[in-house]
Amino acid sequence: MKVKIFVVNPFEMNCYLYYNEKSKEGIIIDPGASDDSEKKLITGFLKENGVNLKHIINTHGHIDHILGNKWAKDTFQVPVMMHKKDLEFLQRGKEQAAQFGLSFPELPQPDVFLEENDIVEFDDCSLKVLHTPGHSPGGICLVDERERIIFAGDTIFRNSIGRTDLQGGDIDELLASINNKLFKYNDDYTIYPGHYEPTTIGEEKESNPFLK
């Protein structure tokens, strides 16, 4: 399995392509592309590498993670997936965008609502859904237990955690999500967060100042 990271939009969010380099099937996680150059970069990579997308997944509904949902849905014609508790953010996309002076198209409604312990499958890959509220009510993480990889959205970052001062944020919920769900995995699991560089479970257990 291969992970390709695109840092997109004014919020410098990590959009991920996760794909099988042999079968060429994959998914896009948080398609936050906000301008034509970012969209062309992503579609160009997919075309150059022959990757066929099967799913669009939002780790949560904040503006930086959903900016490219309409583009991705229109372009790839595959299901949009997210947790239903963040549907309100999706429906308030224009309001979120206006706060930052951004234009925003009408978004497609999710095709699939993901719940705790759901499995998202493509090719021979299985991603387990963890509901990890705290940064937002419907935040999720995606775990590939075979590859020992976690796509964590804004739940946790290298030496930091997701902010909890936005609507629906809750610091106690967030810490519980990290300690009781993410930290049950072994130290060698790689974490791919919604912002900044990758880290590992072991590194965050050892050095994250918010989790001491």
Secondary structure as UniProt FT lines:
FT   STRAND          2..8
FT   TURN            9..12
FT   STRAND          13..19
FT   TURN            21..23
FT   STRAND          25..29
FT   HELIX           36..49
FT   STRAND          52..57
FT   HELIX           63..66
FT   TURN            67..68
FT   HELIX           69..76
FT   STRAND          80..82
FT   HELIX           84..86
FT   HELIX           87..91
FT   HELIX           93..98
FT   TURN            99..101
FT   STRAND          112..113
FT   TURN            116..117
FT   STRAND          119..122
FT   TURN            123..124
FT   STRAND          125..131
FT   TURN            133..134
FT   TURN            137..138
FT   STRAND          140..144
FT   TURN            145..148
FT   STRAND          149..153
FT   STRAND          156..157
FT   TURN            158..159
FT   STRAND          160..161
FT   TURN            167..168
FT   HELIX           171..180
FT   HELIX           182..184
FT   TURN            187..188
FT   STRAND          190..193
FT   STRAND          199..200
FT   HELIX           201..207
FT   HELIX           209..211
//
